[in-house]
């Protein structure tokens, strides 16, 4: 057990390949780095109803013409002792958008160009072109690093957060120690040690035995203790990305057949936990503009066969191979889910195969440029949006220019651009239209499930998981009973 009563051990399912702050929107990195080592200008309250909250920015104001002014918190120091100021903010965003790095958080800004003007040490103006009504919310995605940080990935992250990384033994453990000179309220946790174990039963067993305090991801099979196990609708949506440029999936009937071939209900309560919801959009139902009129495609294998026959009669080569590419450890029972999907496709007449790959190889198929293939690939993926606005999903998933889009449709591009620029009720209505168009009119992908998270938390801790727990684990939110 940990030395001090206020030290904790966290056991994670995936190792960290990087500890680079600009990659903290990737869930396996965010769980360690985000708001612990490195902080953002703003932060969305997912525990209550405070909405967007200050973090390193004290306040912000819409100056019009696409420009927002951010007033920064005074008296903040990085863990190396240097003072936080507006130059650090500008440099952090320069790094994110630099061609010298491939930062994860860059993709959320779609085709928005940002210009940073340092007004004084504690004031920065940010001009967005085109204008972004949710720019302060977008600021919650980029972690702030010192202006001396090089234009390359770092192994020793320097941040303004309440913790400093004191050890990283790749593949074994990461240790964070509490900073005594942190600008904000001192967290209760003095030290956190992160271990990595791929087996859910092992992670759950470690918490049960007192060898660990939190296992953020366990499976329904091992969640058998009401006192320590928490279930919550997380912000992840599982789907198959279809490339609508490839044959045979360039034909809408083939895309409809893929959707009709799947018995979605059969997965829930078997390989996926009870409480998992059928998806009709790339984002969870808590998102602005949610369209309640959309329904998941019905399981209808006969319809799938009929659609394939019609397409074939019109000259579509439905015998072309379809390869499903899925990522190991992406979510519990991902292999079983993938195998079942391929079997369902083959039962209606598709020529489908499965390839399971590690995270780095998966990224090659997930983001552009996509590798060539005979026939097409369906990429099984899990997308996270806990931030309440579709702008964090729809451009890069559906725009012609989107880095993970399989769609090339001028109407989609126009709808997304309009919705991104709108505010208030009009914004919600326009996003609702986008959801309907991609789901009903072009059948852009095979939407599957809004996922449930299961965590095991030691009884000595005062902590309840939230919709954000899948991609971040703020140590400052953890107390002791």
N, C-alpha and C positions, 0 to 999 in steps of 0.2 A: 504494500500500500504506500501511497505517497507520504513523504516525511511529515509535512505540516498538515493540520486539519483543513487548511484553506488551499492546499495544492490539489489539483484534480488530474485525472487521466482520461483522455478521450480516445476511443478506438474507432477508426474510420475504415471504410470499405476499399478505398482507392488510395494508392500512394500518390505523393506529389512529385511530379516531374520538374516543376518550377515553383519558385516562391516570388515570382515577379509581380509587383503590385498592379501593373496594367493588365494582368491576366486574371484579376480577382473576380471578374464576372463569370469565370468558369467555375462550376460548383466545387470541384475537388480542391481548387486553390482558395476560393472564397471562404470556405469553411474555416480555414486557418488564418488567412491574411486580413479579410475584409472587416474593418472597424476595430480589429484587434491590434494589428501592426500599423495598417494604413487606413486613413479616414478619407471621407468624401466631403464636398462642400455642403451637401444636403443629404437628408435621410428620410425615407418613408416610414411612418409609424405603422407597423403591422400588428402591434399588440392592442392598440386602442383606436381612437377616432381623431387623433391629432393631425392626420394628413401629413403633409410635407413639413419636416422639422429642420431647424438649423443644426449644422454640425460644425464644420470649419468656417462656414459663412454665417454671420450673425443675422443678416437680413438681405433681401433682394427687392429690386424695384424694376418694373417694366418702363423703360424710357421711350418706348415707341420705335417704329421703324426697324423692328427686329432686334433691338438692343436691350439687354438687361444689365443692370448694375448690381454687383455683389459687394456688400460690406463684409470684410473678413474679421474673424475673431482676433482680438489683441492678446498678446502675452503667451502665444502658443509656441512651443519649441519642438523640434524634431528630436528623435532619440540620440542623435549625435551632438546635440547641444546648440545647433544653429536655429535661428529664429524663422518662423513661418511668415511669409509675406506674399504679396501679389505676384512677384516674379516666379515664385515656386508654382503657383497656380498655372501661369502661362506656360512654364516649362513642362509641367505634367501633361497638359493637353498637347503641346508640341510633340512630346514623346509618343502619345497615343496615336496621333495622326502621321507620324514619321514613316517614311518608306523603309527606314532601316530596321524597324521592328514590325512584328505582326501581332499587335495588341488586340485581345479579345473584345475590349469595350468599344473599339472603333466602329464595329459593324452596327451598333445601335443608333448611330447618328445618321444612317442612311446617306442621302446625297446632300446633307446639310454642311455648308462651309462655315466654320467658326473663326472669328477674328477677335483676338484678345488685346485689349488696350489697358496697360497699367496706369491708373490715374494717380495713385500714391501707394505707399506700402500696404495699406489695408483696404484699398478699393480697386476693383477691376471691372471694366466694361467688356461684355461679351456680345458681339453682333453675330446673329445667325442669318444666313442666306440660303434658302428662303427662311422667312421668320418662323420661329418655333414657339408656339404658345406654351408648350410644356418644357421649355429650356431649364427652369429650375429643377424639375423632376429628372431631366437627363443628367444634371450635375451629380445625381446620386450614384452614377455608374463609374465615375472616374476617380481613382485614388490619387491623393496628392503626395508627390515626392519632392525632395530638395532640388533646387535649380542646378546643383552640381551633379546630379545623377546622369550617367553617360547614356548615349543613345544605343544601348544594348541591354539585354536582359541581365538583371542583377541576381546575385546569389545571397546577398546580405542586405535585405530590404531595410531602408531607413524611413520611418514614418512618424506621424504625430500621435499615433494611437496609444492606448494605455499599456501596451505590452511591447517588448522587444524580443526578437528571436535570438536566443542565446545558444541554440544548437540545431543543426540540421544534418543528420546522418542519413543520407539518401537511402530510401527503402526500409529504414529501421524506425527512426523517430525524429520528431521535431519538438523542441522545448521553447515555450514562451515564458518570459519572466515579467512580472508587473513592474512598471516604471514608477518610481517614487516621485518623479518630477512631472507627472502627467497634468495637463492643464485642467482637466475636468474632475469629476467625482471619482475617487479611488474605488475600483471594483473590489468585490469581496475575494475573488480568486487571486491568489498570489503567484501561482505557477500552473501552467498547463502543459502536460506531456501528451503528444499525439502519437499513437501507435497505429499500425496498419495490419488488418487481418481480413482476408477476402471472404472467409466463411461466416455467414450471418449467425449461425449457432455458436461459433467461437466468440464472436463479439458479444452476443447476449450473455453467454456463459461467463465472460470476464467481468461483466457488470454484476451478475448474480454472485460471483465469488469474491467481489470486492477488489478485483485486480484492475478495474476501470470504473469510471463514474458515469460516462455517457457513451452510448452507441447510437449515433444519430440515425443510422439506417439498419433496421433488422427486418425480418420477413414475418408474414402472418403465421408461418409454421412454428416459429419459436416465441411469438408474442403471447405468452401464457400466464403472465403475472400482472393482474390489474393494478397492483400497487406501484409497479415500476414502468409499465409499458403504455405508451401514448400513441393514439391513432389520430391523424389529422389530414384534411385535404391539402396536399401540398400544391405548389404552383406549376407542376410539371404536366405537360401534355405529350403523350406518346403517339407517334404517327409514322406513316411511310411516305417519304417524299417521292413523288412521281416526276420524272422528267418528261414533260409534255412535248418536247422537241423530238424525242426518239420514237421509232416504230417498235412495237405496235401501240405504245401508250400515247402516241400523238392523236389517236382516235378516241373521242369522248366515250364511245360505247365500251371500249376496252377499259377505260378508267372506271366507268360505272360497273362493269363486270367485276373488277377487282374489289370494289366496295361491297357488291352484293354477295360475293363469295365468302365473306367472313361472318362467322357466328360470334359476334362480340360478347354477347351475354355469357357464353360458355366459359370465358376466361375468368369471370368475376366469382370469387368464392372458391376457385380452384387454384390456378397459378397466380392469380392476383387477389389481393385482400378484398373482403366485403367493404363497401363504401366507395370503391373505385367507380367513377362515373363514365358513361359513354360520351365521347367528345364530338362536338359539332363545329368547333373552332380551334384555332391554334393556341387560344388563351383560355384560362379558367373562367367560370361563370361570374367571378367577382369583378371582371374587367369592364371598364367603361364601354358602352355601346353594345353590350351583350344582346344577342338576338334570340329571344325566347321562342320564335316561330320555327326555328330550324330543328329537324329531326335526324337522328342517326340513320344511315341507310339500313333498310330491313335485310335480314339474312334471307336470301332467296337464291339458292344455287341453280334453280331452273331458269330464273331470269338471267343469271350470269352466263349460263350456257347459250341461251337465246341471243343475248347481246353479242357474244363472241361469234356465233354463227352468222348473224347479220353483218358484222364487220368483215368477216371472212368472205361473205358473198359479194361485198363491195370491193374486194381486192386487198384487204388488210391482211398481212401475213401474221396470223395469231399464233403461229408455231415458233416464232422467234423466242429465244431464251430470255427469261426474266430472272435476274440474280438478286436475291435479298441480301443486303449487307447490314449486319448488326454488330453492335459493340459489346464485348464481354464486360460484365460488371456494371453495365449502364443502369440497370435497375434489377431488383430481385426477380429471379426466374426469367431473365431476358432470353436465355437460350430456349427454354420450353415454349415461351410465347412465339419466338421466331420460327421454331420447328412446326408449331401448329398452324401458323399463318401460311407457310409454304405448302403444307399438306392440304389446306383448304383451297388454295389456288389450284393445285394440281387436280383436285377432285372435280373441278368444273371445266378442266381442259387446258389450263395454262401449263407452260413448260418451265416450272420454277425450281430454283436451287437456292441453298442457303450458304453464306460464308460469314463466320464469326471472326471479328478482328479486334485487335487492341486499339486503344484510344487514338494513338498517333496515326495509324493506318486508316481508321474510320474517318478522320478529319480530311484525308485526301479525297474521299468520295462525297463528303458532306458539304464541302465548300468549293467554290469555283477556283480554277478551271476543273471541270469534271473530267476524269479519264474516259477515253473512248471505250465502247463496248459493242459486241455483237448483240443485237436486241437492246435490252435496257436494264438498268439497275433500279431497285427500290431500296432506298436507304432508311432503315429503321432508326429513329432518333427520338430523343426526349428533349422538349423545349421548355424553358423556364420563363415565366413572366409573372412575377409577384408584385409588379409595380403599378398595376391598376390601369394602364393605358396601352392600347394596341400599338402605339408608335414603336414600342420596344420589340415588336414581333413582325408586323405586317410588311414593312419595306424589304427587310433582308430575307424574308421567307417567300414573298410573292411578287415583288417588283421585277421587271425585266433585268434591272441592274442589281438585284439583291444577291448577296454573296452565297446564300443557300437556297435560292429559288429554282424551282423547276418550271416556272411559268414565264411565258413571253406574250403578254396580252396588253395592248395599248389601253384598253378600258380599265384594267386593274391598276395600271400605272397612274391613270388620271384620277381614279377613285381614291387611291392611297394618298396622292399629293393633296387632293382637296381636304380629306379628313385630317391629315397631319397639320394643315394650316388653320383649321377651324377651331372655335372655342365653344364652351358651354353646351347647350342642348343640341346645337347644330353639329358639333363634333361627335357627340354620342350617336346621333341619327346617321351621320355619314359612315361612321365605323360599322354600324349595324348593317348598312347597305353593302359594305365591303365583305363582311362575313357571309352575307347571303349570296353574293355574286360568286365568291370563290368556292362555296360549298355546293350550291344548287346549279348554277349556270355553267361553270366550267369544270366542276369536280376536280379541283386542283390537286388533291392528294387523298390518301387513305387515312382519315382521322380515326384514332382508335380510343384512347382513354385519357381522362383526367385522373391523375394518380393519387393514391393515398400514401402518406408517409407513416412509418412506424418507427418509434424510437424507444430505447430503454434508458431510463434515468435512475441513478441510485437514489434510494430513499433518504440519503443524507443531504441531497441537494434540493434547493427550492428553485425549480426550473420547469417550465412547460413549453414544449416545442410549438412552433407557429408555422404559417405558410412559408416563411422565409428559411426555416431550418434546413431545407435541402441544399441551399446554396450559401448560407452563412450561419455561423454559430458565435454570436457575440458573447464573449466571456463576461462582459460587464452585466449581462442580464441574468447571470447565475448567482444565486445566493445559497446560504447554508441554513438548514433547519435548526 
